[in-house]
Amino acid sequence: MWQDLKSEYTRVRDRPILDLFQKDGRAQDFSVTAGDMLFDYSKTNIDENTRAALIDLAVTARVAEKRGAMFAGAPINDTEARAVLHTALRNLDGGAVLVDGQDVMPEVRDTLARMAEYSDQVRSGPVTDVVNIGIGGSDLGPSMAVQALSPYHDGPRCHFVSNVDGAHIADTLRGLDAKTTLIIVASKTFGTIETMTNARTARAWMQDHGGDPKAQFVALSSNLDKTGAFGIPRERVFGFQDWVGGRYSLWGPIGLSLMIAIGKDAFGAFLRGAQAMDIHFQAADWHENMPVLLALVGLWHNQVCGYATRAVLPYDQRLGQLPAYLQQLEMESNGKRVAMDGSDLTVPSGPVVWGAPGTNGQHAFYQLIHQGTRVIPCEFMIAAEGHEPELRHHHDLLVANCLAQSEALMQGRSLQEARALMQAKGYTGAELDRQARHRVFPGNRPSVTLAYPQLTPFVLGQLIALYEHRVFVEGAILDINSFDQWGVELGKELATSLGPIIEGHASAEGKDGSTRALVGFVHRWRD
């Protein structure tokens, strides 16, 4: 199947994308909707034949069967023998979900009810600030969502600490009142070294500044022994099962800071948006299935066309942290080198995912996207309306910039057009040619656009679930496990062994020459 797609690429690679619009209805035929969200992939070189070949790829890879297994609670994370059921956390209207023959939904609903009750308590009390201490999915998800939904933020101020660099916790706590600050420690095992180091520092700060850690600490963890030993009573511990991966955990207890910020009703709308995308993903035909088509476009660009990176470009300031969130979601999930059976992959795995909000990026890295030597597929995001009606002219300009960038990437500017521009400015001869060449845009650079009415809790839920399912489909087609992350482990192990060496309690003997030299540099400057 991959060879068939390579042949498709050979057929279309030199064809201008703009030529595809000579046929009426291109934009409608190559876009789909899920609720009020629109996904437009017409500005790619995918035509009917290419799309059919990509859908055949999904069918051959048994994506539908694998999707059913995930939603049914089968242990599809087979290197850890775990189900993958973050979807159960937003299964508000669905039936039973079985894991090892037991329905997990009563526990899910009970935890959500406890979160709602505690959230109401915090929002109505003396708490002015909430500090969420976590790392990875325990930080990127809630931090991104709290910023994204700031128009709905009517609870205490929320802060997030993730880096073990002491500057992060010091700068965050500086200026807060220890007597009115709530600390949320988010770690499933309650053993993550960065999180627990920051948690102990926060506890000491609170004790030294008149707060009460016994009453002002909450744990998002499944390890009751460790949370109890830390001094957090059981009623302020919100746990989740091992079938919820860290980067997929925002929908449950890891989202407590978001619920405190926006309230239980808005948080419920957030869950319902994700649930709506779950239903669409399971029910829509392949030609109309937004997560499937988003995944197929990604596979076409990365594995077939050989474009190694993907730029995520939200034209929404409040989605400023979304590229980093999706970076973890996609690169930790699909950054693998072996298939499910342990054999080496025969095609590249996931792309490098990066990006920043427009229009800032236009004045930073868009130069490379437009005129660089490598093709970088772009994923634009735009809301029809902002949250500031009094600043409608700002949003009009934002939308215009978003649409202009995707048009410019596709259309480009020919040497002939550039020569005409420079000739009009009075250039002649060799200098005319030289100046014109600097103003040529190759064009024919692909992009997709996600458009939605407004960034609401429901829409954010849709958006995140869309990308979760995109990751699943890409992983299913590549035949990799998108739900483990063994690549994270080796660095952790080595950091543990290096700790005593850095502290001066152990010798660096046995380490490589570079590591010994760097340890020596640190010790010399400390001495």
C-alpha positions in Angstrom: 0.0 0.0 0.0 2.8 2.5 0.8 4.3 1.8 -2.7 0.9 2.6 -4.3 0.9 5.9 -2.4 4.5 6.7 -3.5 3.3 6.2 -7.1 0.5 8.6 -6.4 3.0 11.1 -5.1 5.2 10.7 -8.2 2.0 11.4 -10.3 1.0 14.6 -8.5 4.1 16.2 -7.0 4.7 18.7 -9.7 1.1 19.6 -10.2 0.1 23.1 -8.9 -2.4 22.7 -6.1 -4.1 25.8 -7.5 -5.0 23.9 -10.7 -7.2 21.6 -8.6 -9.6 24.6 -8.0 -10.3 24.8 -11.7 -12.9 22.1 -11.0 -16.0 23.6 -9.3 -16.7 22.4 -5.8 -13.1 21.6 -4.8 -13.4 23.4 -1.5 -16.7 21.6 -0.7 -15.5 18.1 -1.8 -12.3 18.3 0.2 -13.7 19.6 3.5 -15.8 18.0 6.2 -17.7 19.1 9.3 -18.2 17.7 12.8 -20.9 19.7 14.5 -20.1 23.3 13.8 -16.4 22.7 13.2 -15.0 22.7 9.6 -11.9 20.9 8.4 -10.7 22.2 5.0 -8.0 20.1 3.3 -8.6 21.4 -0.2 -5.2 23.3 -0.3 -3.3 20.0 -0.5 -2.3 18.0 -3.6 -4.7 15.3 -2.6 -7.3 14.5 -5.3 -10.0 11.8 -5.6 -7.5 9.1 -6.6 -5.1 10.0 -3.8 -7.9 10.1 -1.2 -9.2 6.8 -2.3 -5.7 5.3 -1.9 -5.3 6.8 1.5 -8.7 5.4 2.6 -7.7 2.0 1.3 -4.7 2.3 3.6 -6.9 2.9 6.6 -9.1 -0.1 5.6 -6.2 -2.4 5.1 -4.7 -1.4 8.5 -8.1 -2.4 10.1 -8.5 1.1 11.7 -12.2 0.4 12.3 -11.5 -2.8 14.2 -8.8 -1.2 16.2 -11.0 1.8 17.0 -13.7 -0.6 18.3 -11.2 -2.4 20.5 -10.1 0.9 22.0 -13.6 2.1 22.9 -14.5 -1.4 24.2 -11.7 -1.4 26.7 -9.4 -4.0 25.1 -5.7 -3.8 26.3 -4.5 -2.2 23.1 -1.5 -0.8 24.9 0.0 -4.3 24.8 3.6 -3.5 26.0 2.0 -2.5 29.3 -1.1 -4.8 29.1 -3.4 -1.8 29.6 -6.7 -0.6 28.1 -6.7 2.9 26.6 -9.9 4.6 27.9 -9.5 8.3 28.2 -12.7 8.4 26.2 -14.5 6.9 29.2 -13.8 10.0 31.2 -16.1 12.0 28.9 -18.7 9.2 28.3 -21.4 11.3 29.9 -24.3 9.8 28.0 -23.0 6.4 27.0 -23.5 3.0 28.5 -21.2 0.7 30.4 -17.4 0.5 29.5 -15.9 -2.8 30.6 -12.3 -3.4 31.6 -11.6 -7.1 32.6 -15.4 -7.6 32.7 -16.0 -4.7 35.1 -17.9 -1.5 34.3 -15.6 1.5 35.0 -18.3 4.1 34.5 -19.6 4.2 38.1 -16.2 5.1 39.4 -15.7 7.7 36.6 -19.0 9.4 37.5 -18.2 9.3 41.2 -14.9 10.9 40.7 -16.4 13.6 38.5 -19.1 14.3 41.1 -16.4 14.6 43.8 -14.4 16.9 41.7 -17.5 19.1 41.1 -18.3 19.2 44.8 -14.7 20.1 45.7 -14.5 22.7 42.9 -17.6 24.4 44.2 -16.1 24.5 47.7 -12.9 26.0 46.5 -14.6 28.6 44.3 -16.8 29.8 47.1 -14.1 29.9 49.8 -11.1 32.1 50.7 -8.8 30.6 48.0 -7.3 33.3 45.8 -4.7 31.3 43.9 -4.3 27.7 42.8 -0.8 26.3 41.9 -0.9 23.1 39.9 2.4 21.2 40.2 2.9 18.5 37.6 4.9 17.8 34.5 4.2 16.4 31.0 0.5 15.7 30.6 -0.1 16.7 34.2 0.9 20.2 33.3 0.7 20.8 29.5 -3.0 19.9 29.4 -4.5 21.9 32.2 -2.1 24.9 31.6 -3.1 25.0 27.9 -6.8 24.7 28.6 -6.9 27.3 31.4 -5.3 29.8 29.1 -7.5 28.8 26.2 -10.7 29.3 28.2 -9.7 32.4 30.0 -13.0 34.3 29.0 -14.8 31.7 31.1 -12.4 32.0 34.0 -14.3 33.2 37.0 -12.6 31.3 39.8 -9.3 31.7 41.6 -6.2 32.6 39.7 -4.4 29.5 38.3 -0.6 29.0 38.1 1.4 26.1 36.8 4.8 24.7 37.8 6.5 21.9 35.9 10.2 22.5 35.6 12.5 21.2 38.3 14.6 24.3 37.7 14.1 26.1 41.0 13.4 29.4 39.1 10.0 28.1 38.1 8.7 27.3 41.6 10.4 30.4 43.1 9.0 32.8 40.5 5.5 31.3 40.7 5.2 31.4 44.5 6.8 34.9 44.8 4.0 37.3 45.6 1.3 34.7 46.5 -0.3 34.6 49.9 0.4 31.2 51.5 -2.7 31.5 53.6 -5.0 31.7 50.6 -3.2 29.5 48.1 -4.2 25.9 47.2 -1.5 23.6 45.9 -2.5 20.7 43.6 0.1 18.0 43.2 -0.5 16.1 40.0 1.3 12.8 39.7 -0.3 9.4 39.2 2.4 7.5 41.0 3.2 10.4 43.4 6.8 9.6 42.7 7.7 11.7 39.6 11.0 13.3 40.8 10.4 16.8 39.3 6.9 17.0 40.6 7.7 15.8 44.1 10.8 18.0 44.4 8.6 21.0 43.6 5.8 19.8 45.9 8.2 19.5 48.8 9.5 23.1 48.1 5.9 24.4 48.0 5.1 22.6 51.3 8.1 24.2 53.0 7.1 27.6 51.6 3.6 27.3 52.9 4.7 26.2 56.4 7.2 29.1 56.5 4.6 31.7 55.5 1.7 30.9 57.7 -0.3 28.5 55.5 -1.6 25.0 56.5 -0.3 22.2 54.1 -2.7 19.7 55.8 -5.7 21.8 54.6 -4.3 23.4 51.5 -2.8 20.6 49.5 -4.7 18.3 47.1 -3.3 15.2 45.3 -4.2 14.0 41.8 -2.8 10.5 42.2 -3.7 6.8 42.5 -1.1 6.1 45.2 -2.9 6.6 48.5 0.0 5.3 50.6 2.4 8.0 49.3 -0.2 10.8 49.3 -1.0 9.9 52.9 2.7 9.8 53.9 3.0 13.3 52.3 0.2 14.5 54.6 -2.7 14.8 52.2 -5.9 13.3 53.6 -7.8 10.7 51.5 -10.8 13.0 50.9 -8.5 15.4 49.0 -7.0 12.7 46.8 -8.6 12.3 43.3 -7.3 9.2 41.6 -7.4 7.8 38.1 -6.7 4.4 36.6 -3.7 3.1 34.6 -5.9 3.0 31.5 -5.6 6.8 31.4 -2.3 7.9 29.9 -0.7 11.1 31.2 -1.0 13.0 27.9 -4.7 11.9 27.6 -5.6 12.7 31.2 -7.0 16.3 31.1 -10.6 14.9 31.0 -10.5 13.6 34.6 -8.8 14.6 37.9 -5.8 16.2 36.0 -8.4 18.8 34.8 -9.3 19.8 38.4 -7.5 23.2 38.1 -9.5 23.8 34.9 -12.7 23.0 36.7 -11.8 25.3 39.6 -11.0 28.1 37.1 -14.2 27.8 34.9 -16.7 26.0 37.1 -18.3 22.6 36.8 -20.9 23.6 34.2 -18.3 24.9 31.7 -16.1 21.9 32.4 -19.1 19.7 31.6 -19.4 21.5 28.3 -15.8 20.8 27.7 -16.4 17.1 28.2 -19.4 17.2 26.0 -17.4 18.7 23.1 -15.0 15.8 23.4 -17.8 13.3 23.6 -19.4 14.7 20.5 -16.1 14.2 18.6 -15.9 10.6 20.0 -19.4 9.9 18.6 -18.5 11.5 15.2 -15.2 9.4 15.1 -17.1 6.2 15.6 -20.1 6.9 13.4 -18.9 8.9 10.3 -18.0 7.2 7.0 -14.3 7.5 6.1 -15.0 10.3 3.5 -16.7 12.3 6.2 -14.7 11.4 9.3 -12.7 14.4 10.5 -10.1 12.6 12.7 -9.5 9.9 10.0 -9.0 12.5 7.2 -6.8 14.7 9.4 -4.7 11.6 10.1 -4.6 10.6 6.4 -3.5 14.1 5.4 -0.7 13.9 8.0 0.4 10.5 6.8 0.4 11.7 3.1 2.6 14.6 3.9 5.1 12.9 6.3 5.3 9.2 5.3 4.6 9.6 1.6 5.8 13.1 0.5 8.7 13.1 3.0 7.8 16.4 4.7 9.4 15.8 8.1 7.8 18.6 10.2 4.3 19.9 10.7 3.5 23.5 11.8 0.5 24.1 14.0 -0.6 27.7 13.6 -3.6 28.7 15.8 -4.8 32.2 14.9 -6.0 32.6 18.5 -3.8 34.1 21.2 -5.5 32.0 23.8 -4.3 28.8 22.0 -0.8 29.9 22.5 0.1 26.7 24.4 -1.7 24.4 22.0 1.4 23.7 19.8 3.4 22.5 22.8 0.4 20.4 24.0 0.1 18.7 20.6 3.9 18.4 20.4 3.7 16.0 23.4 0.5 14.3 22.3 1.9 13.5 18.9 5.6 13.1 19.4 5.4 11.1 22.6 2.7 8.9 21.2 4.0 8.2 17.7 7.7 8.9 18.1 8.5 5.2 17.8 10.9 3.1 15.8 9.4 -0.4 15.9 6.0 -1.9 15.0 3.7 -3.8 17.4 5.6 -7.0 16.8 9.0 -5.4 17.5 10.2 -5.3 13.9 11.7 -2.1 12.6 9.4 0.4 10.9 9.7 0.5 7.1 8.5 4.1 6.9 9.2 7.1 9.1 7.3 7.5 12.3 5.7 10.7 13.5 6.7 14.1 12.3 8.3 16.9 14.3 5.4 19.0 15.5 5.9 22.7 16.3 4.3 26.1 15.9 3.1 29.3 17.5 0.1 31.6 17.3 -0.5 33.8 14.3 0.2 36.6 13.7 3.3 36.5 15.8 4.7 33.6 13.8 4.4 35.7 10.6 7.2 37.9 12.0 9.3 35.0 13.1 9.4 31.8 11.2 7.0 32.2 8.3 9.9 33.3 6.1 11.2 29.8 6.3 7.8 28.3 5.5 7.3 30.5 2.5 10.8 30.7 0.9 12.8 28.0 2.6 14.1 25.0 0.7 12.0 22.5 2.7 8.3 22.1 2.5 6.5 22.4 5.8 2.8 21.5 5.8 0.8 23.9 7.9 -2.3 23.5 10.0 -4.1 26.8 10.5 -6.9 27.3 13.1 -9.3 30.2 13.2 -12.6 31.2 15.0 -15.3 33.0 13.1 -15.8 35.2 16.2 -13.6 36.3 19.1 -14.7 37.1 22.6 -14.2 40.8 22.4 -17.0 42.3 20.3 -15.8 45.8 21.0 -12.6 44.8 19.2 -14.2 43.3 16.1 -11.8 45.1 13.8 -8.9 43.2 15.5 -10.6 39.9 14.8 -11.3 40.8 11.2 -7.6 41.5 10.7 -6.7 38.2 12.4 -9.0 36.2 10.1 -7.7 38.1 7.0 -4.1 37.2 8.0 -5.0 33.5 8.6 -6.7 33.1 5.2 -4.0 35.1 3.4 -1.2 32.9 4.7 -2.8 29.7 3.4 -3.6 31.3 0.1 0.0 32.7 -0.3 1.5 29.3 0.6 -0.5 27.7 -2.2 -0.4 30.4 -4.8 3.2 31.7 -4.4 4.7 34.3 -6.8 6.4 33.4 -10.0 9.6 35.0 -11.3 7.6 36.7 -14.1 5.3 38.3 -11.5 8.3 39.3 -9.4 10.1 40.8 -12.4 7.0 42.9 -13.2 6.9 44.2 -9.7 10.6 45.2 -9.7 10.3 46.7 -13.2 7.6 48.9 -12.0 10.0 50.1 -9.3 12.5 51.1 -12.0 15.0 48.2 -11.9 16.6 47.1 -15.2 19.0 44.6 -16.6 20.9 42.2 -14.3 19.8 44.1 -11.1 16.2 43.6 -12.2 16.7 39.9 -12.4 18.6 39.7 -9.1 16.0 41.7 -7.2 13.1 39.7 -8.7 14.6 36.4 -7.7 14.6 37.5 -4.0 10.9 38.0 -4.3 9.9 34.7 -5.8 7.7 32.5 -3.7 7.7 28.8 -4.8 4.1 28.3 -3.7 2.5 24.9 -4.0 3.0 24.4 -0.3 0.2 22.5 1.4 -2.0 23.5 4.3 -5.2 22.6 6.0 -7.5 24.9 8.0 -9.7 24.1 11.0 -12.4 26.7 11.5 -15.0 27.0 14.3 -17.6 29.5 15.4 -15.8 30.6 18.6 -13.4 29.1 21.1 -15.8 27.9 23.8 -15.4 25.0 26.3 -17.4 22.7 23.9 -15.2 23.6 20.9 -12.0 23.2 22.9 -13.2 19.7 23.9 -13.9 18.9 20.2 -10.5 20.2 19.1 -8.4 18.2 21.6 -10.4 15.0 21.0 -10.0 15.5 17.3 -6.2 15.5 17.7 -6.3 12.5 20.1 -8.1 10.4 17.5 -5.8 11.7 14.8 -2.9 10.3 16.8 -4.7 7.0 17.2 -5.5 6.6 13.5 -1.9 7.4 12.5 -0.6 4.9 15.0 -3.0 2.3 13.9 -2.0 2.6 10.3 1.7 2.6 11.2 1.1 -0.4 13.4 2.8 1.1 16.4 1.8 1.5 20.1 0.7 5.1 20.5 0.1 4.7 24.2 3.5 3.8 25.8 6.6 6.0 26.0 9.6 3.9 26.8 11.8 6.6 25.2 11.3 8.7 28.3 12.7 6.1 30.7 16.4 5.9 29.9 17.0 9.6 30.6 15.2 9.3 33.9 17.3 6.3 34.9 20.6 8.1 34.0 19.5 11.3 35.8 18.8 9.2 39.0 22.4 7.8 38.8 23.9 11.2 38.1 22.2 12.9 41.0 24.7 11.8 43.7 27.6 12.5 41.4 26.4 16.1 40.9 25.9 16.5 44.6 29.5 15.3 45.2 28.5 12.1 47.0 29.7 9.7 44.3 32.4 9.4 41.7 31.9 10.0 38.0 34.2 7.1 37.3 32.6 4.9 34.6 30.9 7.8 32.9 31.9 8.8 29.4 34.6 11.5 29.0 32.2 14.2 28.0 29.9 13.6 31.0 32.9 13.5 33.4 34.2 16.8 31.9 30.8 18.5 32.3 30.5 17.3 35.9 34.0 18.7 36.5 33.0 22.1 35.1 30.0 22.3 37.5 32.1 21.2 40.5 34.8 23.7 39.7 32.4 26.6 39.5 30.6 25.6 42.7 33.9 25.3 44.5 
